[in-house]
Amino acid sequence: MINHHVAAVSGGTSGIGHAVLETLLQAGVKVSFSGRRVDRIQQIAAKHNEISHWVEGVAADSVDENHVAQIFDAAHRAFGEPPSAFVLCAGRGLPGSVTSSDAALWEELLRVNLLGVMRQLRACATFYKESYSPDSGGIRDIVVVGSTVGRSLSAGNPVYGATKFALHSLVESLRQELCGDGVRVSLIEPGFVKTEFQATAGYDMKWFNDIEHTQGPLLSPHEVAESICFVLKQPPHVHIDDIRIRPTRQRV
Ligand SMILES: NC(=O)c1ccc[n+]([C@@H]2O[C@H](COP(=O)([O-])OP(=O)(O)OC[C@H]3O[C@@H](n4cnc5c(N)ncnc54)[C@H](OP(=O)(O)O)[C@@H]3O)[C@@H](O)[C@H]2O)c1
Protein backbone atom coordinates (compact mmCIF):
# COMPACT_ATOMS: atom_id res chain seq x y z
CA MET A 1 0.00 0.00 0.00
CA ILE A 2 1.26 3.51 -0.81
CA ASN A 3 1.92 5.60 2.30
CA HIS A 4 0.45 8.81 0.86
CA HIS A 5 -3.04 10.28 0.41
CA VAL A 6 -1.85 13.07 -1.88
CA ALA A 7 1.12 13.30 -4.26
CA ALA A 8 2.50 15.82 -6.74
CA VAL A 9 4.14 15.03 -10.09
CA SER A 10 6.11 17.47 -12.23
CA GLY A 11 6.00 16.68 -15.96
CA GLY A 12 2.74 14.74 -15.72
CA THR A 13 1.48 15.55 -19.21
CA SER A 14 3.29 12.68 -20.93
CA GLY A 15 5.60 9.72 -20.64
CA ILE A 16 6.87 8.59 -17.25
CA GLY A 17 5.18 11.42 -15.32
CA HIS A 18 1.80 10.62 -16.83
CA ALA A 19 2.27 6.93 -16.06
CA VAL A 20 3.18 7.81 -12.46
CA LEU A 21 0.00 9.86 -12.23
CA GLU A 22 -2.11 6.93 -13.48
CA THR A 23 -0.37 4.39 -11.24
CA LEU A 24 -0.84 6.58 -8.18
CA LEU A 25 -4.52 7.11 -8.97
CA GLN A 26 -5.03 3.36 -9.31
CA ALA A 27 -3.44 2.97 -5.88
CA GLY A 28 -5.95 5.43 -4.39
CA VAL A 29 -3.63 8.47 -4.21
CA LYS A 30 -4.89 11.95 -5.21
CA VAL A 31 -2.52 13.73 -7.56
CA SER A 32 -1.66 17.27 -8.60
CA PHE A 33 0.58 17.49 -11.64
CA SER A 34 2.27 20.05 -13.85
CA GLY A 35 3.35 20.56 -17.43
CA ARG A 36 3.40 23.46 -19.84
CA ARG A 37 0.85 22.16 -22.38
CA VAL A 38 -2.51 23.51 -21.27
CA ASP A 39 -4.54 21.37 -23.72
CA ARG A 40 -2.89 18.19 -22.41
CA ILE A 41 -3.53 19.21 -18.80
CA GLN A 42 -7.18 19.81 -19.52
CA GLN A 43 -7.57 16.48 -21.35
CA ILE A 44 -5.92 14.50 -18.56
CA ALA A 45 -7.87 16.23 -15.79
CA ALA A 46 -11.15 15.80 -17.70
CA LYS A 47 -10.52 12.10 -18.37
CA HIS A 48 -9.73 11.21 -14.78
CA ASN A 49 -12.12 13.56 -13.05
CA GLU A 50 -15.06 11.98 -14.86
CA ILE A 51 -14.45 9.09 -12.50
CA SER A 52 -12.85 10.40 -9.31
CA HIS A 53 -12.13 14.16 -8.97
CA TRP A 54 -8.73 13.09 -7.73
CA VAL A 55 -6.64 14.94 -10.31
CA GLU A 56 -5.59 18.59 -10.31
CA GLY A 57 -3.51 19.94 -13.20
CA VAL A 58 -1.39 23.09 -13.10
CA ALA A 59 0.09 24.78 -16.17
CA ALA A 60 3.56 25.73 -14.98
CA ASP A 61 7.21 25.69 -15.96
CA SER A 62 9.13 23.46 -13.58
CA VAL A 63 12.03 25.93 -13.53
CA ASP A 64 9.92 28.75 -12.06
CA GLU A 65 10.72 29.69 -8.47
CA ASN A 66 7.10 29.17 -7.42
CA HIS A 67 6.46 25.94 -9.35
CA VAL A 68 6.36 23.72 -6.25
CA ALA A 69 4.20 26.22 -4.37
CA GLN A 70 1.75 26.19 -7.30
CA ILE A 71 1.30 22.42 -7.45
CA PHE A 72 1.36 21.96 -3.68
CA ASP A 73 -1.18 24.75 -3.13
CA ALA A 74 -3.40 23.35 -5.88
CA ALA A 75 -3.36 19.96 -4.18
CA HIS A 76 -4.10 21.48 -0.78
CA ARG A 77 -7.06 23.44 -2.16
CA ALA A 78 -8.48 20.50 -4.13
CA PHE A 79 -7.86 17.64 -1.71
CA GLY A 80 -7.71 19.33 1.70
CA GLU A 81 -4.09 18.43 2.40
CA PRO A 82 -0.71 19.10 0.73
CA PRO A 83 1.25 16.34 -1.02
CA SER A 84 3.48 14.16 1.12
CA ALA A 85 5.14 12.69 -1.98
CA PHE A 86 6.69 14.62 -4.87
CA VAL A 87 7.91 12.90 -8.05
CA LEU A 88 10.11 15.04 -10.31
CA CYS A 89 9.68 13.84 -13.90
CA ALA A 90 9.93 17.07 -15.92
CA GLY A 91 13.00 16.88 -18.08
CA ARG A 92 14.32 16.85 -21.61
CA GLY A 93 17.01 15.16 -23.65
CA LEU A 94 19.69 16.39 -26.04
CA PRO A 95 21.46 14.20 -28.57
CA GLY A 96 25.16 14.47 -29.19
CA SER A 97 28.50 15.21 -27.58
CA VAL A 98 30.20 18.46 -26.60
CA THR A 99 31.27 18.91 -30.21
CA SER A 100 28.23 17.51 -32.02
CA SER A 101 25.23 18.60 -29.90
CA ASP A 102 23.34 21.80 -30.66
CA ALA A 103 25.03 24.35 -28.40
CA ALA A 104 22.05 26.67 -28.74
CA LEU A 105 20.08 24.15 -26.62
CA TRP A 106 22.64 23.79 -23.81
CA GLU A 107 21.15 26.52 -21.65
CA GLU A 108 17.63 25.11 -21.98
CA LEU A 109 18.90 21.61 -21.12
CA LEU A 110 20.70 22.87 -18.00
CA ARG A 111 17.75 25.10 -17.11
CA VAL A 112 15.21 22.26 -17.09
CA ASN A 113 17.31 19.25 -16.02
CA LEU A 114 19.50 20.95 -13.43
CA LEU A 115 18.37 24.42 -12.35
CA GLY A 116 14.72 23.34 -12.38
CA VAL A 117 15.44 20.20 -10.37
CA MET A 118 17.52 22.17 -7.85
CA ARG A 119 14.76 24.74 -7.39
CA GLN A 120 12.12 22.04 -6.99
CA LEU A 121 14.26 20.11 -4.49
CA ARG A 122 14.93 23.22 -2.44
CA ALA A 123 11.29 24.30 -2.38
CA CYS A 124 9.99 20.84 -1.53
CA ALA A 125 12.67 20.20 1.11
CA THR A 126 11.95 23.55 2.75
CA PHE A 127 8.22 22.83 2.78
CA TYR A 128 8.70 19.36 4.27
CA LYS A 129 11.10 20.66 6.94
CA GLU A 130 8.81 23.52 7.93
CA SER A 131 5.75 21.30 8.04
CA TYR A 132 7.42 18.62 10.14
CA SER A 133 5.90 17.86 13.45
CA PRO A 134 6.90 14.84 15.52
CA ASP A 135 3.18 14.21 16.00
CA SER A 136 2.46 14.03 12.28
CA GLY A 137 4.49 10.82 12.22
CA GLY A 138 4.03 10.25 8.51
CA ILE A 139 6.75 9.69 5.97
CA ARG A 140 7.43 12.20 3.17
CA ASP A 141 8.98 11.24 -0.18
CA ILE A 142 10.89 13.04 -2.92
CA VAL A 143 11.63 10.92 -6.00
CA VAL A 144 13.81 12.28 -8.81
CA VAL A 145 13.92 10.68 -12.27
CA GLY A 146 17.53 10.42 -13.45
CA SER A 147 18.83 8.13 -16.18
CA THR A 148 21.21 5.25 -16.74
CA VAL A 149 23.31 7.72 -18.77
CA GLY A 150 23.81 9.52 -15.48
CA ARG A 151 25.42 6.36 -14.12
CA SER A 152 27.30 4.72 -17.00
CA LEU A 153 29.23 6.89 -19.42
CA SER A 154 27.60 6.96 -22.84
CA ALA A 155 29.65 8.19 -25.77
CA GLY A 156 26.47 9.10 -27.64
CA ASN A 157 24.78 11.15 -24.92
CA PRO A 158 27.38 12.83 -22.70
CA VAL A 159 25.89 16.33 -22.54
CA TYR A 160 22.42 15.16 -21.49
CA GLY A 161 24.19 12.56 -19.33
CA ALA A 162 26.10 15.30 -17.49
CA THR A 163 22.83 16.76 -16.22
CA LYS A 164 21.80 13.32 -14.95
CA PHE A 165 25.22 12.60 -13.37
CA ALA A 166 24.77 15.76 -11.29
CA LEU A 167 21.60 14.32 -9.74
CA HIS A 168 23.63 11.82 -7.69
CA SER A 169 25.27 14.65 -5.81
CA LEU A 170 22.02 16.55 -5.31
CA VAL A 171 19.88 13.57 -4.31
CA GLU A 172 22.33 11.85 -1.99
CA SER A 173 23.29 15.05 -0.19
CA LEU A 174 19.63 15.96 0.28
CA ARG A 175 18.89 12.43 1.49
CA GLN A 176 21.54 12.81 4.19
CA GLU A 177 20.22 16.25 5.12
CA LEU A 178 16.56 15.23 5.41
CA CYS A 179 16.58 11.61 6.56
CA GLY A 180 16.45 12.62 10.22
CA ASP A 181 13.22 14.50 9.50
CA GLY A 182 11.59 11.37 8.07
CA VAL A 183 11.98 12.47 4.44
CA ARG A 184 13.14 9.87 1.89
CA VAL A 185 14.92 11.29 -1.16
CA SER A 186 15.33 8.76 -3.97
CA LEU A 187 16.74 8.52 -7.48
CA ILE A 188 15.22 6.33 -10.22
CA GLU A 189 17.46 5.73 -13.23
CA PRO A 190 15.70 4.31 -16.28
CA GLY A 191 17.31 3.06 -19.46
CA PHE A 192 15.50 3.39 -22.79
CA VAL A 193 11.81 4.17 -22.30
CA LYS A 194 9.52 4.66 -25.28
CA THR A 195 7.92 8.09 -24.79
CA GLU A 196 7.72 11.47 -26.51
CA PHE A 197 11.19 12.16 -25.05
CA GLN A 198 13.17 11.04 -28.11
CA ALA A 199 11.19 13.02 -30.69
CA THR A 200 10.94 16.13 -28.49
CA ALA A 201 14.71 16.19 -27.97
CA GLY A 202 15.46 15.60 -31.65
CA TYR A 203 17.12 12.19 -31.42
CA ASP A 204 17.60 10.47 -34.77
CA MET A 205 14.50 8.26 -34.92
CA LYS A 206 16.21 5.80 -37.27
CA TRP A 207 18.91 5.32 -34.60
CA PHE A 208 16.22 4.92 -31.94
CA ASN A 209 14.25 2.42 -34.04
CA ASP A 210 17.47 0.42 -34.53
CA ILE A 211 18.00 0.44 -30.75
CA GLU A 212 14.46 -0.82 -30.29
CA HIS A 213 15.05 -3.53 -32.86
CA THR A 214 18.40 -4.72 -31.47
CA GLN A 215 17.97 -4.09 -27.71
CA GLY A 216 14.20 -4.07 -27.26
CA PRO A 217 11.56 -4.55 -26.11
CA LEU A 218 12.19 -1.18 -24.46
CA LEU A 219 10.64 -0.14 -21.16
CA SER A 220 7.14 1.27 -21.05
CA PRO A 221 6.55 4.38 -18.93
CA HIS A 222 4.25 2.30 -16.72
CA GLU A 223 7.08 -0.12 -15.94
CA VAL A 224 9.16 2.80 -14.69
CA ALA A 225 6.17 4.16 -12.77
CA GLU A 226 5.80 0.80 -11.01
CA SER A 227 9.39 1.06 -9.77
CA ILE A 228 8.72 4.58 -8.46
CA CYS A 229 5.61 3.37 -6.67
CA PHE A 230 7.61 0.47 -5.23
CA VAL A 231 9.73 3.06 -3.41
CA LEU A 232 6.61 4.86 -2.18
CA LYS A 233 5.10 1.60 -0.92
CA GLN A 234 7.91 0.79 1.50
CA PRO A 235 7.09 1.02 5.18
CA PRO A 236 8.25 4.28 6.83
CA HIS A 237 11.43 2.77 8.27
CA VAL A 238 12.60 1.35 4.89
CA HIS A 239 14.21 3.52 2.22
CA ILE A 240 15.10 2.16 -1.22
CA ASP A 241 16.97 5.24 -2.37
CA ASP A 242 18.31 4.29 -5.81
CA ILE A 243 16.88 2.08 -8.55
CA ARG A 244 18.32 1.41 -12.00
CA ILE A 245 15.82 -0.12 -14.42
CA ARG A 246 16.72 -1.03 -18.00
CA PRO A 247 15.42 -3.13 -20.83
CA THR A 248 17.00 -6.55 -20.33
CA ARG A 249 18.82 -6.36 -23.66
CA GLN A 250 20.14 -2.78 -23.21
CA ARG A 251 23.95 -2.86 -23.15
CA VAL A 252 24.95 0.64 -21.92
N1 LIG B 1 12.41 8.26 -22.24
C1 LIG B 1 13.59 7.79 -21.86
O1 LIG B 1 14.22 6.94 -22.54
C2 LIG B 1 14.20 8.25 -20.55
C3 LIG B 1 15.24 7.49 -20.02
C4 LIG B 1 15.82 7.89 -18.82
C5 LIG B 1 15.36 9.01 -18.17
N2 LIG B 1 14.35 9.75 -18.70
C6 LIG B 1 13.92 10.94 -17.94
O2 LIG B 1 12.58 10.77 -17.56
C7 LIG B 1 11.96 12.05 -17.39
C8 LIG B 1 10.64 12.05 -18.14
O3 LIG B 1 10.91 11.80 -19.51
P1 LIG B 1 9.86 11.08 -20.47
O4 LIG B 1 10.57 9.98 -21.15
O5 LIG B 1 8.61 10.81 -19.75
O6 LIG B 1 9.68 12.25 -21.56
P2 LIG B 1 8.38 12.99 -22.11
O7 LIG B 1 7.34 12.02 -22.50
O8 LIG B 1 8.91 13.93 -23.14
O9 LIG B 1 7.86 13.80 -20.85
C9 LIG B 1 8.53 14.94 -20.37
C10 LIG B 1 7.58 15.66 -19.43
O10 LIG B 1 8.29 16.77 -18.87
C11 LIG B 1 7.49 17.92 -19.02
N3 LIG B 1 8.36 19.08 -19.10
C12 LIG B 1 9.45 19.26 -19.88
N4 LIG B 1 9.98 20.47 -19.65
C13 LIG B 1 9.20 21.06 -18.71
C14 LIG B 1 9.23 22.32 -18.07
N5 LIG B 1 10.18 23.23 -18.32
N6 LIG B 1 8.27 22.60 -17.16
C15 LIG B 1 7.30 21.69 -16.87
N7 LIG B 1 7.22 20.49 -17.45
C16 LIG B 1 8.17 20.19 -18.36
C17 LIG B 1 6.68 17.69 -20.27
O11 LIG B 1 5.48 18.46 -20.22
P3 LIG B 1 5.15 19.72 -21.16
O12 LIG B 1 5.75 19.46 -22.50
O13 LIG B 1 3.65 19.76 -21.15
O14 LIG B 1 5.76 20.88 -20.45
C18 LIG B 1 6.35 16.21 -20.11
O15 LIG B 1 5.25 16.05 -19.27
C19 LIG B 1 12.97 13.07 -17.89
O16 LIG B 1 13.62 13.64 -16.78
C20 LIG B 1 13.95 12.24 -18.70
O17 LIG B 1 15.23 12.83 -18.70
C21 LIG B 1 13.75 9.39 -19.87
Ligand as a Chemical Component Dictionary entry (heavy atoms), coordinates in Angstrom:
data_LIG
# 
_chem_comp.id                   LIG 
_chem_comp.type                 NON-POLYMER 
_chem_comp.pdbx_formal_charge   0 
_chem_comp.three_letter_code    LIG 
# 
loop_
_chem_comp_atom.comp_id 
_chem_comp_atom.atom_id 
_chem_comp_atom.alt_atom_id 
_chem_comp_atom.type_symbol 
_chem_comp_atom.charge 
_chem_comp_atom.model_Cartn_x 
_chem_comp_atom.model_Cartn_y 
_chem_comp_atom.model_Cartn_z 
_chem_comp_atom.pdbx_ordinal 
LIG N1  N1  N 0  12.411 8.260  -22.238 1  
LIG C1  C1  C 0  13.592 7.788  -21.862 2  
LIG O1  O1  O 0  14.221 6.945  -22.539 3  
LIG C2  C2  C 0  14.197 8.254  -20.545 4  
LIG C3  C3  C 0  15.236 7.495  -20.015 5  
LIG C4  C4  C 0  15.820 7.887  -18.816 6  
LIG C5  C5  C 0  15.360 9.015  -18.174 7  
LIG N2  N2  N 1  14.346 9.752  -18.696 8  
LIG C6  C6  C 0  13.923 10.937 -17.943 9  
LIG O2  O2  O 0  12.585 10.767 -17.558 10 
LIG C7  C7  C 0  11.957 12.047 -17.391 11 
LIG C8  C8  C 0  10.636 12.047 -18.142 12 
LIG O3  O3  O 0  10.910 11.803 -19.508 13 
LIG P1  P1  P 0  9.864  11.077 -20.468 14 
LIG O4  O4  O 0  10.575 9.979  -21.153 15 
LIG O5  O5  O -1 8.614  10.807 -19.749 16 
LIG O6  O6  O 0  9.682  12.246 -21.558 17 
LIG P2  P2  P 0  8.380  12.993 -22.111 18 
LIG O7  O7  O 0  7.337  12.022 -22.500 19 
LIG O8  O8  O 0  8.912  13.931 -23.137 20 
LIG O9  O9  O 0  7.855  13.803 -20.853 21 
LIG C9  C9  C 0  8.531  14.942 -20.373 22 
LIG C10 C10 C 0  7.578  15.659 -19.426 23 
LIG O10 O10 O 0  8.292  16.766 -18.869 24 
LIG C11 C11 C 0  7.491  17.921 -19.015 25 
LIG N3  N3  N 0  8.360  19.081 -19.096 26 
LIG C12 C12 C 0  9.450  19.262 -19.876 27 
LIG N4  N4  N 0  9.983  20.468 -19.652 28 
LIG C13 C13 C 0  9.203  21.062 -18.710 29 
LIG C14 C14 C 0  9.233  22.316 -18.067 30 
LIG N5  N5  N 0  10.177 23.227 -18.324 31 
LIG N6  N6  N 0  8.267  22.599 -17.156 32 
LIG C15 C15 C 0  7.300  21.685 -16.874 33 
LIG N7  N7  N 0  7.219  20.491 -17.450 34 
LIG C16 C16 C 0  8.171  20.188 -18.360 35 
LIG C17 C17 C 0  6.676  17.692 -20.271 36 
LIG O11 O11 O 0  5.480  18.460 -20.223 37 
LIG P3  P3  P 0  5.151  19.719 -21.156 38 
LIG O12 O12 O 0  5.752  19.456 -22.497 39 
LIG O13 O13 O 0  3.647  19.757 -21.148 40 
LIG O14 O14 O 0  5.755  20.881 -20.447 41 
LIG C18 C18 C 0  6.350  16.210 -20.110 42 
LIG O15 O15 O 0  5.248  16.049 -19.268 43 
LIG C19 C19 C 0  12.970 13.073 -17.888 44 
LIG O16 O16 O 0  13.620 13.635 -16.779 45 
LIG C20 C20 C 0  13.948 12.242 -18.704 46 
LIG O17 O17 O 0  15.231 12.830 -18.704 47 
LIG C21 C21 C 0  13.749 9.394  -19.871 48 
# 
loop_
_chem_comp_bond.comp_id 
_chem_comp_bond.atom_id_1 
_chem_comp_bond.atom_id_2 
_chem_comp_bond.value_order 
_chem_comp_bond.pdbx_ordinal 
LIG N1  C1  SING 1  
LIG C1  O1  DOUB 2  
LIG C1  C2  SING 3  
LIG C2  C3  SING 4  
LIG C2  C21 DOUB 5  
LIG C3  C4  DOUB 6  
LIG C4  C5  SING 7  
LIG C5  N2  DOUB 8  
LIG N2  C6  SING 9  
LIG N2  C21 SING 10 
LIG C6  O2  SING 11 
LIG C6  C20 SING 12 
LIG O2  C7  SING 13 
LIG C7  C8  SING 14 
LIG C7  C19 SING 15 
LIG C8  O3  SING 16 
LIG O3  P1  SING 17 
LIG P1  O4  DOUB 18 
LIG P1  O5  SING 19 
LIG P1  O6  SING 20 
LIG O6  P2  SING 21 
LIG P2  O7  DOUB 22 
LIG P2  O8  SING 23 
LIG P2  O9  SING 24 
LIG O9  C9  SING 25 
LIG C9  C10 SING 26 
LIG C10 O10 SING 27 
LIG C10 C18 SING 28 
LIG O10 C11 SING 29 
LIG C11 N3  SING 30 
LIG C11 C17 SING 31 
LIG N3  C12 SING 32 
LIG N3  C16 SING 33 
LIG C12 N4  DOUB 34 
LIG N4  C13 SING 35 
LIG C13 C14 SING 36 
LIG C13 C16 DOUB 37 
LIG C14 N5  SING 38 
LIG C14 N6  DOUB 39 
LIG N6  C15 SING 40 
LIG C15 N7  DOUB 41 
LIG N7  C16 SING 42 
LIG C17 O11 SING 43 
LIG C17 C18 SING 44 
LIG O11 P3  SING 45 
LIG P3  O12 DOUB 46 
LIG P3  O13 SING 47 
LIG P3  O14 SING 48 
LIG C18 O15 SING 49 
LIG C19 O16 SING 50 
LIG C19 C20 SING 51 
LIG C20 O17 SING 52 
# 
